[in-house]
Amino acid sequence: MTPVMQPERPAPDEAAHSSVPEKKTKPLGSLRLLSDFSEALANLRAQKTRTLLTALGIVFGVGSVIGMLSIGAGAKEQSLQFIERLGVRNILIDSKPATTREELQQRRRVSPGLTSRDVRILESNLDSLEVLSPRRFLHPARVLPKPAGVMPDMFGVRASYQVIHDLQPIEGRFLAEEDDETSASVCALGISAKIGLLGYGPAVGKYVKVNDTWLRVIGVLAEQVSDPGSGARAVDRNNVIFIPINTFRYRFWDASSYLKDELDGIDLRLKASADSVASAKIVNAILASTHREAEDFSVTIPAALLAQQKRTQTIFTYVMVAIAAISLLVGGI
């Protein structure tokens, strides 16, 4: 007889795997994290007042950090912007006016003050000099048309003053050498002076009267960074009337000039390859010699001032961050 063939039965393990799907178990860490998160939410709902106060403390702490950093960055940007606009290749010399007649007489025994002679000496002896402009200052007693705001100041300068301070005309032109040579009755206006005197319309070709002298407007300058107080006085650089220095010398008289030097200042621009700090030392030595150590002038170096300002602002930022971090810590606690 032929034997009957029995079908093969699958192994018990194989049968089990083929019929029952595999169960996927969640990791123990995920379950614990979910449990902790649920418990944290439950605690927050149970202590609403404490949750609110804690959140406010953290928000105010973070806000104080952001606010202090923003204030520090804004102040740093404004101060550095002004110093850079002064020109890192510039050297600014300012005279120190006497306060009394007795002080002036004592100074004149040893020093003639800041004069045109100093300009000639610097031009002849400073090899790193590119351009130079003497500067005279006057606060007018009256101006026509009557200014709508603050009375503008008046500067007597050379044409090179435009290069030194990077003045950009938006209408007309700045002063030229021919204007200075002929003592022409012309002027260039800062943007605030133009608006205050002549309004918002075109200004070139119009006239303004400063004290007793009529001046024809030949240009209007673009807005500049305001001066917070460099040298001996604070000046709004946009509210200024610029005239040729020879026009100033021959057509205007300052009632307080008996207490002042011939020049209020001298602005220098150095060559690109020059070391401003070393050049400033030379300038200071030259003037100290001609003024016989009278110390009636000051020398400002925007490049050195810029470096010092950056260091000061960095320290200031660190201090503010520390204060803000403490407030954040207290708020968090």
C-alpha positions as CSV (number, residue, x, y, z in Angstrom):
1,M,0.0,0.0,0.0
2,T,1.1,3.5,-0.7
3,P,1.7,5.6,2.4
4,V,-0.5,8.7,2.9
5,M,1.6,11.9,2.9
6,Q,0.8,14.3,5.8
7,P,1.1,18.0,5.2
8,E,4.0,19.7,7.1
9,R,2.9,21.7,10.1
10,P,4.6,25.0,10.8
11,A,6.8,25.3,13.9
12,P,5.0,26.7,16.9
13,D,7.1,29.9,16.8
14,E,6.5,30.5,13.2
15,A,2.8,29.9,13.6
16,A,2.6,32.4,16.4
17,H,4.5,35.0,14.5
18,S,2.4,34.6,11.4
19,S,-0.9,34.9,13.2
20,V,-0.4,37.4,16.0
21,P,0.8,41.0,15.0
22,E,3.9,42.3,16.9
23,K,3.1,44.9,19.7
24,K,5.0,48.2,19.6
25,T,5.8,49.5,23.1
26,K,6.6,53.1,23.8
27,P,10.0,53.9,25.3
28,L,9.9,54.4,29.1
29,G,11.6,57.9,28.7
30,S,8.8,59.2,26.5
31,L,6.1,58.1,28.9
32,R,8.0,59.7,31.8
33,L,8.4,63.0,29.9
34,L,4.7,63.0,29.0
35,S,3.8,62.3,32.6
36,D,6.0,65.1,33.8
37,F,4.6,67.6,31.3
38,S,1.1,66.7,32.2
39,E,1.9,67.2,35.9
40,A,3.6,70.5,35.2
41,L,0.5,71.8,33.4
42,A,-1.7,70.6,36.2
43,N,0.5,72.5,38.7
44,L,0.4,75.7,36.6
45,R,-3.4,75.5,36.5
46,A,-3.6,74.9,40.2
47,Q,-1.4,77.9,41.0
48,K,-2.6,80.6,38.6
49,T,-1.3,83.6,40.6
50,R,2.2,82.2,41.1
51,T,2.3,81.2,37.4
52,L,1.3,84.7,36.3
53,L,3.8,86.5,38.6
54,T,6.6,84.2,37.5
55,A,5.9,84.7,33.8
56,L,5.8,88.5,34.4
57,G,9.1,88.4,36.2
58,I,10.7,86.5,33.3
59,V,9.1,88.8,30.7
60,F,10.3,92.0,32.4
61,G,13.7,90.5,32.9
62,V,14.2,89.6,29.3
63,G,12.6,93.0,28.3
64,S,15.1,94.8,30.4
65,V,18.0,92.9,28.8
66,I,16.8,93.7,25.3
67,G,16.0,97.4,26.3
68,M,19.4,98.0,27.8
69,L,21.2,96.5,24.8
70,S,19.1,98.6,22.4
71,I,19.8,101.8,24.4
72,G,23.5,101.1,24.5
73,A,23.7,100.2,20.8
74,G,21.7,103.4,19.9
75,A,23.9,105.6,22.0
76,K,27.1,104.0,20.6
77,E,25.9,104.3,17.0
78,Q,25.0,108.0,17.4
79,S,28.3,109.0,19.1
80,L,30.5,107.0,16.7
81,Q,28.6,108.3,13.7
82,F,29.3,111.9,14.8
83,I,33.0,111.3,15.5
84,E,33.4,109.5,12.1
85,R,31.7,112.5,10.4
86,L,34.3,114.8,12.1
87,G,36.8,112.8,10.0
88,V,39.3,110.3,11.3
89,R,42.0,112.1,9.3
90,N,41.2,115.5,10.7
91,I,42.8,117.5,13.5
92,L,40.7,120.3,15.1
93,I,42.4,123.2,16.8
94,D,40.3,125.5,19.0
95,S,41.3,128.7,20.7
96,K,40.4,129.2,24.4
97,P,38.8,132.7,24.8
98,A,39.7,134.7,27.8
99,T,36.9,135.3,30.3
100,T,38.2,138.7,31.6
101,R,40.3,141.5,30.4
102,E,42.9,140.8,33.1
103,E,43.2,137.2,31.9
104,L,43.6,138.4,28.3
105,Q,46.3,140.9,29.2
106,Q,48.2,138.2,31.1
107,R,48.0,135.8,28.1
108,R,49.2,138.5,25.7
109,R,52.4,139.0,27.6
110,V,53.6,135.6,26.3
111,S,51.2,134.6,23.5
112,P,49.5,136.4,20.5
113,G,46.8,133.7,20.5
114,L,45.6,131.7,17.6
115,T,46.4,133.8,14.5
116,S,47.0,133.7,10.7
117,R,50.7,133.3,11.6
118,D,49.9,129.9,13.1
119,V,48.2,129.0,9.8
120,R,51.3,129.8,7.8
121,I,53.6,128.0,10.2
122,L,51.5,124.8,10.0
123,E,51.3,125.0,6.2
124,S,55.1,125.3,6.0
125,N,56.2,122.7,8.7
126,L,53.6,119.9,8.7
127,D,54.6,117.5,6.0
128,S,51.5,115.2,6.5
129,L,49.1,118.1,5.9
130,E,46.7,117.8,2.9
131,V,44.4,120.9,3.3
132,L,43.8,123.4,6.0
133,S,41.1,126.0,6.8
134,P,41.2,128.7,9.5
135,R,37.8,129.3,11.1
136,R,36.1,132.3,12.7
137,F,32.8,132.3,14.6
138,L,30.1,135.0,15.1
139,H,26.7,134.8,16.7
140,P,24.8,137.6,14.8
141,A,22.9,140.2,16.6
142,R,20.2,140.3,13.9
143,V,19.4,138.4,10.7
144,L,16.9,139.2,7.9
145,P,14.6,137.6,7.0
146,K,13.8,137.0,10.6
147,P,14.5,133.4,11.4
148,A,11.5,131.2,12.3
149,G,13.5,129.4,15.0
150,V,16.9,129.7,16.6
151,M,19.2,132.4,15.4
152,P,21.8,130.8,13.0
153,D,25.5,131.1,13.7
154,M,28.0,132.3,11.1
155,F,31.4,130.7,10.2
156,G,34.1,132.4,8.2
157,V,36.1,129.6,6.4
158,R,38.1,128.7,3.4
159,A,36.8,126.7,0.4
160,S,38.9,123.7,1.8
161,Y,36.5,123.5,4.7
162,Q,34.1,121.6,2.5
163,V,36.8,118.8,1.9
164,I,37.8,118.7,5.5
165,H,34.2,118.1,6.8
166,D,32.8,116.4,3.8
167,L,30.0,119.0,3.2
168,Q,27.6,118.0,0.4
169,P,25.6,120.7,-1.4
170,I,22.0,119.8,-2.3
171,E,21.5,123.1,-4.0
172,G,24.0,125.3,-5.7
173,R,27.6,125.1,-4.5
174,F,29.9,125.7,-1.5
175,L,32.3,128.6,-1.2
176,A,35.1,128.8,-3.8
177,E,38.7,130.2,-3.6
178,E,37.7,133.1,-5.9
179,D,35.0,134.1,-3.3
180,D,37.7,134.3,-0.6
181,E,40.2,136.2,-2.8
182,T,37.6,138.9,-3.8
183,S,35.9,139.0,-0.3
184,A,32.6,138.3,-2.1
185,S,29.4,138.9,-0.2
186,V,28.1,135.3,-0.7
187,C,27.1,132.6,1.7
188,A,26.2,128.9,1.9
189,L,23.4,127.8,4.3
190,G,23.0,124.8,6.4
191,I,19.7,123.1,5.8
192,S,18.1,124.3,9.1
193,A,19.3,127.8,8.5
194,K,17.9,127.8,5.0
195,I,14.5,126.6,6.2
196,G,14.4,129.0,9.1
197,L,15.3,132.0,6.9
198,L,13.9,131.3,3.4
199,G,11.4,128.5,3.9
200,Y,11.2,125.3,1.8
201,G,11.5,126.8,-1.7
202,P,14.7,127.3,-3.8
203,A,17.2,129.5,-2.0
204,V,20.1,130.0,-4.5
205,G,20.1,133.6,-5.7
206,K,18.2,135.0,-2.8
207,Y,19.7,137.4,-0.2
208,V,20.0,137.3,3.6
209,K,21.2,140.2,5.8
210,V,23.5,139.4,8.7
211,N,23.9,142.4,11.0
212,D,24.5,145.2,8.4
213,T,25.7,143.2,5.4
214,W,23.6,141.6,2.6
215,L,24.8,138.2,1.5
216,R,23.8,136.3,-1.7
217,V,23.0,132.7,-1.2
218,I,25.0,130.4,-3.5
219,G,24.3,127.0,-2.0
220,V,22.5,124.9,0.5
221,L,24.2,122.0,2.3
222,A,22.8,118.5,3.1
223,E,21.9,117.6,6.6
224,Q,24.8,116.8,8.9
225,V,25.2,115.1,12.2
226,S,24.7,117.7,15.0
227,D,27.6,118.6,17.2
228,P,26.9,117.7,20.8
229,G,29.5,120.1,22.0
230,S,33.0,119.9,20.5
231,G,35.6,122.4,21.2
232,A,34.7,125.5,23.2
233,R,31.0,125.7,22.2
234,A,28.1,123.6,21.1
235,V,27.0,124.3,17.5
236,D,24.1,123.0,15.5
237,R,26.0,122.2,12.3
238,N,22.8,122.5,10.2
239,N,22.0,126.0,11.5
240,V,25.1,127.7,10.2
241,I,25.8,130.5,7.6
242,F,29.2,129.9,5.9
243,I,30.9,132.9,4.4
244,P,34.5,133.3,3.0
245,I,36.9,134.1,5.8
246,N,38.2,137.3,4.1
247,T,34.6,138.5,3.8
248,F,34.3,137.8,7.6
249,R,37.5,139.7,8.2
250,Y,36.6,142.8,6.2
251,R,32.8,143.1,6.6
252,F,32.0,141.9,10.1
253,W,33.0,142.9,13.6
254,D,32.4,140.9,16.8
255,A,31.6,142.9,19.9
256,S,33.3,140.4,22.1
257,S,36.4,140.1,19.8
258,Y,38.6,141.9,22.3
259,L,38.5,138.8,24.5
260,K,39.1,136.4,21.6
261,D,42.0,135.5,19.4
262,E,42.2,136.5,15.8
263,L,41.0,133.0,14.8
264,D,38.5,130.8,16.7
265,G,40.0,127.6,15.3
266,I,42.0,125.9,12.6
267,D,40.8,122.6,10.9
268,L,43.3,120.3,9.3
269,R,42.9,117.3,7.1
270,L,45.9,114.9,6.9
271,K,47.1,112.8,4.0
272,A,45.8,109.2,3.8
273,S,49.2,107.7,4.8
274,A,49.6,110.0,7.8
275,D,49.5,108.9,11.5
276,S,46.9,111.3,13.0
277,V,48.2,110.8,16.6
278,A,51.8,111.5,15.6
279,S,50.8,114.5,13.5
280,A,48.7,115.9,16.3
281,K,51.8,115.7,18.6
282,I,53.7,117.7,16.0
283,V,50.9,120.3,15.7
284,N,50.8,120.6,19.5
285,A,54.6,121.0,19.7
286,I,54.6,123.7,17.0
287,L,51.8,125.7,18.6
288,A,53.2,125.3,22.1
289,S,56.4,126.8,20.8
290,T,54.8,129.8,19.1
291,H,52.4,130.4,22.0
292,R,55.2,130.0,24.6
293,E,53.4,127.3,26.6
294,A,50.4,129.7,27.2
295,E,47.9,126.8,26.8
296,D,45.4,129.0,25.1
297,F,44.4,126.4,22.6
298,S,43.2,122.8,22.4
299,V,43.9,120.1,19.9
300,T,41.2,117.4,19.2
301,I,42.0,114.2,17.3
302,P,38.8,112.5,16.1
303,A,40.7,109.3,15.3
304,A,41.9,109.0,18.9
305,L,38.5,110.2,20.2
306,L,36.9,107.5,18.1
307,A,39.1,104.7,19.6
308,Q,38.5,106.0,23.1
309,Q,34.8,106.2,22.5
310,K,34.6,102.6,21.3
311,R,36.4,101.4,24.4
312,T,34.1,103.4,26.6
313,Q,31.0,102.2,24.9
314,T,32.2,98.6,25.2
315,I,32.6,98.9,29.0
316,F,29.3,100.7,29.2
317,T,27.6,97.8,27.3
318,Y,29.1,95.2,29.6
319,V,27.8,97.2,32.7
320,M,24.3,97.4,31.2
321,V,24.3,93.7,30.4
322,A,25.3,92.9,33.9
323,I,22.6,95.0,35.4
324,A,20.0,93.5,33.0
325,A,21.2,90.0,33.8
326,I,20.8,90.7,37.6
327,S,17.2,92.0,37.0
328,L,16.5,88.9,34.9
329,L,17.8,86.6,37.7
330,V,15.7,88.4,40.3
331,G,12.7,88.3,38.1
332,G,13.2,84.6,37.5
333,I,13.5,83.8,41.2
